[in-house]
């Protein structure tokens, strides 16, 4: 009996391919019929060493230090890590957006760094009465150079030299005979270049006047225009003004700034030309693109010389109405024939015409072409005294998107009729409350066309006015000598000598 069971045992093992011990899970390859016939308890607890064991269920893996990439990727694909990773991603994006917005806000709201024309006073010099270097009775460019140490001592950052173009010296020399040359009274081009180099060597800047509205009647352009030569024919504003009877009658009632009709008959051309200033200063025709290009060429010439900016004067007169209607009278009861003074008319058709600001902005555009180098920004001011029309003055700042002047010159403190605390407050407040947001103010108490502070309001107020000038926000513009309390003196011959009644230093 024992032998039979022993004989049958190898056969059972061979048919079943071996039986797992208690440490292993039942092999899935077992025949289902055999599994049902025998229970686990009845199976002999014998081990077949010739069969590889197979686990019932895979062991649970947990993250551990130094796990290989394959294991790490397995855990990173689980849902809880995806959510965490997505939350962190969007938090980083949100933080980056907040950081960018905060940076932009700080840049926009923070005060800008001051440019050179904002960092210190501007010192205005009328060269003819400033310093005479050759003892001929007239100040000159070399005289300015000799006084640079005094200017540096005053902590001046910018020197503004008024017109020194070759001219007949009418109206402070503001009617140029040649925009490309220095008047011999002031020296030579070489003298100017030496002065410019000396100014820059001291770390200072220099700006100059340019009056684009008119020229001298001695100018080559006018001589060619009066003879109807080529493109120069329409360089000036010409109109027929001779009646059939042979009498000369102005085209309208327009009056010049200096009084009387702003039309002058020319014997050569047999027409009248417009002059909004003196009759020796015919107005250029800025409706001509050729004239505009001429002025742009003048700007480029001096910028190439190395000057740091311009103050453009009388720009509100650049355009006139083409319909030539009479300007309305202030006092309508007056006879039209009696109108001879500039203040007797409203100048609706001869100042601030549509398109005038576009021309001034084109000057700014040309100057910007020379402002691309770091530290070489070219300053632009506009000398326009609108007096009662503050809003019109503020238009010279430009708009939010279109730049014009860095600032129009502020004459509020000069135009005060009576000196008092209230009048000073009103003059300052009038400018500050009307100035466009983000723009820069400026202040002046003297100019070549105004009486000296000491002569205008009294010697005892000189220091007070200088203190006011230097403490107000913005750029102070000091007319030379006001820091010393200089006074007016009478000139022997105003038309030929010092038209601003200043002594030659």
C-alpha positions in Angstrom: 0.0 0.0 0.0 2.8 2.3 0.8 4.6 1.4 -2.3 1.6 2.2 -4.4 1.2 5.6 -2.9 5.0 6.2 -3.4 4.7 5.2 -7.0 1.7 7.5 -7.6 3.4 10.6 -6.0 5.9 11.3 -8.8 3.2 11.0 -11.4 1.0 13.6 -9.6 4.0 16.0 -9.4 4.8 15.5 -13.0 1.3 16.1 -14.1 0.9 19.2 -12.0 4.3 20.6 -12.8 5.2 21.0 -9.1 3.4 22.5 -6.1 4.2 25.8 -4.4 5.0 25.9 -0.7 3.2 28.1 1.8 5.4 31.1 1.0 4.0 31.5 -2.5 0.7 32.2 -4.1 -1.0 29.5 -6.1 0.3 29.5 -9.7 -2.3 30.8 -12.2 -1.3 28.1 -14.6 -2.8 25.4 -12.4 -5.7 23.7 -14.0 -9.0 25.0 -12.8 -10.4 21.5 -12.5 -7.6 20.3 -10.2 -8.0 23.4 -8.0 -11.7 22.7 -7.5 -11.1 18.9 -6.8 -8.6 19.5 -4.0 -8.7 22.1 -1.3 -5.6 23.9 -0.2 -5.5 21.9 3.0 -5.4 18.5 1.2 -2.5 19.4 -1.0 0.8 18.1 0.2 3.0 20.8 1.5 5.9 19.9 -0.8 8.1 22.3 -2.8 9.0 21.9 -6.5 12.4 23.5 -7.0 12.2 23.4 -10.8 9.4 26.1 -11.1 9.8 29.9 -10.7 7.4 31.4 -8.2 5.0 34.1 -9.2 3.7 36.6 -6.6 0.0 37.0 -5.9 0.1 40.8 -5.9 2.8 43.4 -6.6 4.5 45.1 -3.7 3.4 48.7 -2.9 6.3 51.0 -3.9 6.9 54.3 -2.0 9.2 57.2 -2.9 12.7 57.0 -1.5 15.8 59.0 -1.7 18.0 58.3 -4.8 15.1 56.7 -6.7 15.8 56.2 -10.5 14.2 58.3 -13.1 11.7 55.5 -14.1 10.4 55.3 -10.5 10.2 59.1 -10.2 8.2 59.4 -13.4 5.8 56.8 -12.1 5.0 58.9 -9.1 4.9 62.2 -11.0 2.1 60.9 -13.2 -0.1 60.4 -10.2 -3.1 62.9 -9.9 -2.0 64.5 -6.7 1.3 65.7 -8.2 -0.4 67.1 -11.3 -2.6 69.3 -9.3 0.3 70.6 -7.2 2.4 71.2 -10.2 -0.4 73.1 -11.9 -1.1 75.2 -8.9 2.6 76.2 -8.6 2.7 77.0 -12.4 -0.2 79.5 -12.2 1.1 81.0 -9.0 4.4 81.7 -10.7 2.6 83.2 -13.8 0.5 85.4 -11.5 3.6 86.5 -9.5 5.4 87.4 -12.8 2.4 89.5 -14.0 2.3 91.3 -10.6 6.0 91.9 -10.7 5.8 93.4 -14.3 2.8 95.6 -13.4 4.6 96.8 -10.2 7.7 97.6 -12.2 5.7 99.6 -14.8 3.8 101.5 -12.1 7.1 102.4 -10.4 8.6 103.7 -13.6 5.5 105.7 -14.5 4.9 107.2 -11.0 8.5 107.8 -10.1 10.0 111.2 -10.8 12.1 111.2 -14.0 15.8 112.0 -13.9 16.4 115.7 -14.6 17.9 116.5 -18.0 20.6 119.1 -18.4 18.1 121.9 -19.2 16.2 121.1 -16.0 19.2 120.7 -13.7 20.3 124.3 -13.3 19.6 128.0 -14.3 19.8 129.2 -17.9 21.9 132.4 -18.2 20.6 134.6 -21.0 23.2 137.0 -22.7 22.6 139.8 -25.2 26.1 139.8 -26.6 26.2 143.4 -27.8 26.1 144.8 -24.3 27.7 142.0 -22.3 31.5 142.2 -22.6 33.6 144.2 -25.1 36.9 142.3 -25.7 38.4 144.7 -28.3 37.3 148.0 -26.9 35.3 149.0 -29.9 32.2 149.9 -27.9 30.2 146.7 -28.7 30.2 143.4 -26.8 31.3 140.3 -28.7 31.7 136.6 -28.6 35.3 136.8 -27.2 33.9 138.9 -24.4 31.5 136.1 -23.5 34.4 133.6 -23.4 36.4 135.9 -21.1 33.5 135.8 -18.6 33.0 132.1 -18.5 34.7 131.8 -15.1 32.1 134.2 -13.6 29.3 132.2 -15.2 30.7 128.9 -13.9 31.0 130.5 -10.4 27.3 131.2 -10.5 26.7 127.4 -11.0 25.0 128.1 -14.3 24.4 125.0 -16.4 23.3 126.6 -19.7 24.2 129.8 -21.6 21.6 131.3 -23.9 23.0 133.7 -26.5 20.5 135.9 -28.2 20.7 136.5 -32.0 24.2 137.1 -33.4 23.5 136.4 -37.1 24.7 138.9 -39.6 22.1 141.6 -39.7 21.5 145.4 -39.9 21.1 145.2 -36.0 17.4 146.3 -36.2 15.2 145.1 -33.4 18.1 143.5 -31.4 19.3 141.9 -34.6 16.2 139.7 -34.9 16.0 140.3 -38.7 18.8 138.1 -40.1 20.7 139.1 -43.3 22.4 135.7 -43.3 21.5 132.8 -41.1 24.8 131.1 -41.8 27.2 133.8 -40.7 28.2 135.7 -37.6 27.8 139.5 -37.6 31.3 141.1 -37.8 30.3 143.2 -34.8 30.3 140.0 -32.7 33.3 138.3 -34.3 33.9 135.5 -36.7 32.7 131.9 -37.1 36.1 130.9 -35.7 35.4 133.0 -32.6 32.0 131.3 -32.2 33.6 127.8 -32.6 36.2 128.7 -29.9 33.5 130.0 -27.6 31.5 126.8 -28.1 34.4 124.6 -27.3 35.3 126.6 -24.2 31.7 126.3 -23.0 31.6 122.6 -23.5 35.0 122.2 -21.9 33.5 123.5 -18.7 30.7 121.0 -18.9 28.1 123.7 -19.8 25.6 123.8 -22.6 24.7 126.6 -25.1 21.5 127.5 -26.8 20.9 130.2 -29.3 18.0 132.3 -30.7 16.4 131.6 -34.1 13.7 133.9 -35.5 12.2 132.0 -38.4 9.2 134.3 -39.1 11.1 137.0 -41.0 14.5 138.1 -42.4 16.1 141.4 -43.1 15.2 143.1 -46.4 19.0 142.8 -47.1 18.8 139.0 -47.1 19.6 137.3 -50.4 16.3 135.5 -50.4 14.4 138.8 -50.4 16.5 140.4 -53.1 15.8 137.4 -55.4 12.1 137.4 -54.4 11.5 141.0 -55.2 13.0 140.3 -58.7 10.8 137.2 -59.1 13.7 134.9 -59.5 12.8 131.2 -59.7 11.6 129.5 -56.6 12.4 132.6 -54.5 9.4 134.4 -56.1 7.1 133.2 -53.4 9.5 133.1 -50.5 7.7 136.1 -49.0 4.1 137.3 -48.6 3.3 139.5 -51.6 0.0 141.2 -52.6 -1.1 143.7 -55.1 -1.8 147.0 -53.5 -1.7 149.6 -56.3 -5.1 151.0 -57.4 -6.0 152.0 -60.9 -5.4 155.6 -60.0 -1.8 154.8 -59.2 -2.3 155.2 -55.4 -0.9 152.6 -53.0 -3.6 151.1 -50.7 -2.8 148.3 -48.3 -4.7 145.0 -49.0 -6.4 145.2 -45.5 -6.2 146.9 -42.1 -3.5 144.7 -40.6 -1.1 146.5 -38.3 2.5 145.6 -37.4 3.7 145.0 -33.8 5.6 148.3 -34.1 2.5 150.2 -35.3 1.1 151.4 -38.6 0.3 149.2 -41.6 2.0 145.9 -41.8 2.2 146.2 -45.6 5.1 148.0 -47.4 5.2 148.8 -51.1 8.3 147.6 -53.0 9.4 149.7 -55.9 11.2 146.8 -57.6 8.4 144.2 -57.6 5.5 146.8 -57.7 3.7 144.9 -54.9 3.3 145.1 -51.2 5.1 142.7 -48.9 3.9 141.8 -45.4 6.0 142.7 -42.3 4.5 142.0 -38.9 7.4 143.7 -37.3 9.6 146.5 -38.8 9.3 147.4 -42.5 13.0 146.2 -42.8 11.8 142.7 -41.7 9.6 141.1 -44.4 7.7 138.0 -43.3 8.7 134.7 -44.9 5.9 132.7 -46.6 5.7 129.6 -44.5 3.0 128.2 -46.8 5.8 127.5 -49.1 7.5 124.1 -48.6 10.7 125.5 -49.9 10.8 128.1 -47.2 10.2 125.5 -44.5 13.0 123.4 -45.9 15.3 126.5 -45.8 14.7 126.9 -42.1 15.2 123.2 -41.4 18.5 123.5 -43.2 19.5 126.4 -40.9 18.6 124.4 -37.9 20.7 121.4 -39.1 23.7 123.7 -39.8 23.9 125.0 -36.3 23.2 121.7 -34.7 26.0 120.2 -36.7 28.2 123.0 -35.3 27.5 121.6 -31.9 25.0 123.9 -30.2 22.7 122.2 -27.7 19.4 123.8 -28.5 17.3 126.6 -29.9 14.9 129.2 -28.6 12.5 129.9 -31.4 11.0 133.4 -31.3 7.9 135.0 -32.8 6.6 131.6 -34.0 2.9 132.6 -33.5 3.4 134.9 -36.5 4.5 132.1 -38.9 1.2 131.9 -40.8 -1.4 134.4 -41.8 -5.0 133.9 -43.1 -5.0 133.6 -46.9 -8.4 135.4 -47.2 -6.8 138.7 -46.1 -9.9 139.9 -44.3 -9.7 143.0 -42.1 -9.1 142.1 -38.5 -11.8 143.1 -36.0 -11.4 146.4 -34.1 -11.3 146.4 -30.3 -13.2 149.6 -30.2 -15.7 149.5 -33.1 -16.6 153.2 -32.7 -13.2 154.2 -33.9 -12.7 155.2 -37.6 -10.9 152.4 -39.5 -8.5 155.1 -40.8 -7.4 155.9 -37.3 -6.3 152.4 -36.5 -2.5 152.6 -36.2 -1.6 150.8 -32.9 -1.2 147.0 -32.6 -3.4 146.9 -29.5 -6.4 148.4 -31.4 -7.1 145.2 -33.3 -7.9 141.6 -32.4 -5.3 139.6 -34.3 -7.5 136.7 -35.4 -6.0 136.4 -38.9 -2.3 137.1 -38.3 -1.4 135.0 -35.3 -1.7 131.3 -34.3 -3.3 130.1 -37.5 -4.3 126.5 -38.2 -1.1 124.6 -39.2 1.3 126.9 -37.3 1.9 124.3 -34.5 2.5 121.7 -37.1 5.4 123.8 -38.4 6.9 124.2 -34.9 6.5 120.5 -34.3 8.4 119.9 -37.5 11.3 121.9 -36.0 11.2 119.6 -33.0 11.3 116.6 -35.3 14.4 117.9 -37.0 16.1 118.5 -33.6 15.2 115.0 -32.4 17.3 113.6 -35.3 20.3 115.1 -33.4 19.2 113.9 -30.0 19.9 110.2 -30.5 23.2 110.0 -28.7 23.2 109.6 -24.9 23.6 112.9 -23.1 23.1 114.9 -26.3 19.5 115.8 -26.1 18.8 119.1 -28.0 16.7 121.6 -26.1 13.8 123.5 -27.7 12.2 126.6 -26.2 9.6 128.9 -27.8 9.6 132.6 -27.1 5.9 133.4 -27.3 4.3 135.9 -25.0 0.5 135.4 -25.3 0.0 137.5 -22.2 -3.8 137.2 -21.5 -4.2 133.9 -23.3 -2.6 131.3 -21.0 -4.2 128.4 -22.7 -2.7 129.4 -26.1 0.7 129.6 -24.4 0.4 126.1 -23.0 -0.3 124.7 -26.5 3.4 125.1 -27.2 4.2 122.3 -24.8 2.6 120.0 -27.4 0.3 117.1 -26.6 0.5 113.8 -24.8 1.6 112.1 -27.9 3.2 114.9 -30.0 6.2 116.7 -28.5 6.7 120.4 -29.2 8.8 122.8 -27.1 10.4 121.6 -23.9 8.7 124.7 -22.5 7.4 128.0 -23.8 9.1 130.9 -22.0 7.2 132.2 -19.0 6.8 136.0 -18.8 4.2 136.0 -15.9 6.7 137.5 -13.4 7.9 140.1 -15.9 4.4 141.1 -16.9 3.2 141.8 -13.4 1.9 145.4 -13.2 2.3 145.8 -9.5 4.6 143.9 -7.2 2.8 142.3 -4.2 2.5 139.0 -2.5 -0.9 138.5 -4.2 0.4 139.4 -7.6 3.3 137.0 -7.3 1.0 134.2 -6.1 -1.4 134.9 -9.0 1.5 134.9 -11.6 2.8 131.6 -10.2 -0.5 129.9 -9.8 -1.7 131.0 -13.3 1.1 129.0 -14.9 1.1 126.0 -12.6 -2.6 125.3 -12.7 -2.7 125.6 -16.5 0.5 123.7 -17.3 -0.2 120.2 -18.8 0.4 117.3 -16.5 4.0 116.0 -16.6 5.4 119.1 -18.2 8.2 121.3 -16.8 7.8 125.0 -15.7 10.2 127.9 -16.1 10.5 131.4 -14.7 12.2 134.7 -15.6 12.2 138.1 -14.1 14.2 139.8 -16.8 14.8 139.8 -20.6 16.5 141.9 -23.3 13.2 143.6 -24.0 12.2 144.4 -20.4 13.5 147.0 -18.0 16.0 145.7 -15.3 14.5 144.5 -12.1 16.2 147.2 -10.1 14.8 149.9 -12.4 11.4 148.3 -12.8 10.5 147.5 -9.2 13.4 148.9 -7.1 16.8 147.9 -5.9 15.5 146.7 -2.6 13.6 143.9 -4.4 16.5 142.5 -6.4 17.6 139.8 -3.9 14.0 138.9 -3.2 13.2 138.4 -6.9 16.3 136.4 -7.4 15.5 134.2 -4.4 12.0 133.7 -5.8 13.4 132.8 -9.2 15.7 130.2 -7.8 13.2 128.6 -5.4 10.2 128.1 -7.6 9.9 124.6 -9.1 11.3 124.5 -12.7 14.1 126.1 -14.6 15.1 129.7 -13.7 16.1 131.9 -16.6 18.4 134.7 -15.5 19.0 137.6 -17.8 22.7 138.6 -17.4 23.4 141.2 -14.7 20.2 140.6 -12.8 22.2 138.6 -10.3 24.2 141.8 -9.7 21.3 144.2 -9.5 22.4 146.1 -12.7 20.3 149.1 -13.6 19.2 150.6 -16.9 21.1 153.4 -18.4 20.2 155.8 -21.2 21.8 155.2 -24.5 23.0 158.1 -26.7 21.6 156.5 -29.9 19.1 153.7 -29.4 18.8 152.8 -33.1 22.5 152.4 -33.5 23.8 151.6 -30.0 22.5 149.4 -27.3 18.8 149.0 -27.9 18.1 147.5 -24.5 19.8 150.4 -22.7 22.3 148.2 -21.0 25.9 149.1 -20.3 28.7 147.3 -22.0 30.7 145.4 -19.3 
